[in-house]
């Protein structure tokens, strides 16, 4: 989900910051010309924060990120359901 959003938004003209925790995800972002930002520095200044994580991780990530968002900013969760197929 996050990589699809990255492809669609990275050249949008907006100031974008990206966060990734997995080394494979970080490598994939670098291959696309995207560097990873420290959420502690960019989230408090962001007008919009998009959480592109699997549904199973949304609660934990939200609990970590939302308290550091500035008043009046928008938090948007977009995720994929993970199934046990």
Secondary structure, 3 states (H helix, E strand, C coil): CHHHHHHHHCCCCCCCCCCCCCHHHHHHHHHCCCCCCCHHHHHHHCCEEEEECCHHHHHHHHHHHHHHCCCCCEEEEECCCCCCC
